Amino acid sequence: MIRDGVTPGSYASSVNPRQREVRDDLLLYGHERPTVDREATQTLRRRLVDELTALAAGVDGSDWIRVDKHRLSQAHTCAGYLRARSSEEFGWSVANVRGKVLHRALEGLIMSAYRRTPLELAHSAIDELAEDDDERTPGPFLAALSQGERQDLARDINDLLVKFVADWPPVLAGWSPRIESPVKLAFGSIHLQAQFDLSLGVPLGDEARTFIVDFKSGWQQNDHRLEARFYGLMEMLRSRVPPYRVATYYLDSGEYTVDDVDEELLRATSDWLIEGVRRIILASSDDPVTYEPSAACRWCPARHDCTDGQEWLTTFGRHSTPAPA
């Protein structure tokens, strides 16, 4: 029997034990895929569209509200934190450009059918991105890196890409891979945006055959799992069929978190999205916001002017923690 575009035994002997675990336990290669309850999915989708449209009706038509995983995570942390972060002037740094370069290199790896080496792809990704002189892109920042900074960045990207090659079975053309795949949905002035690091498979009738994974370096955070679930919801809104699984994969540790996508998860994520959009709209207005002190107070730009935040820092410590990228 052929599943996912290849025969089950076609490369069984060529993968190492870790690749076999990712293939069999994470991707569920060769397993039956769930059949989606079309009526339940349509009902959930209509409800979400109605609620988002109603929220958009209360926003000034000349404005538009950007909703992505980062803003949703910040909104659920604290509406005041989101407001403070939104007022910051964005600037590229080695920390926040690393993901862009990694995704470009990963794209080159898969699109070349693994014909190019990780080190070659690391340097090529930096070169290609640095050619864009638009100030909104990382191009000018990358072009201005010193030789040492560039070498360090290429080293880090090579390291992460080698870990991906070592951990993951070869991503085959028959798996319909999509890298950095954008989903953009507008509901009046509310604009939902997502960009999947890697998506495999497409729906077959009412069978959920899509797998979505977000790659991370560094430590696990609770927000990452919610962000992956948001990706699953966005795929359902776009294609009318949700993925069968969403995951976050940590390249430094080789660990991952995973959720099988079902009606209960989609409903809970819908509620999380709606509440997050409400908070984003509030933070974008001039109305008072509710402050929810937490570890995020340590890197909140408004912490010095926030009484609640200062009380939390006094109680739980003021030591600095790096802000999430």
PyMOL commands that set and color helices and strands:
alter all, ss='L'
color gray80, all
select helices_A, chain A and resi 12-14+17-26+38-57+69-77+79-86+94-111+118-130+139-143+147-167+173-175+222-239+263-284+295-298+303-305+307-316
alter helices_A, ss='H'
color red, helices_A
select strands_A, chain A and resi 65-67+178-187+190-200+211-216+245-250+255-260
alter strands_A, ss='S'
color yellow, strands_A
deselect
rebuild
show_as cartoon
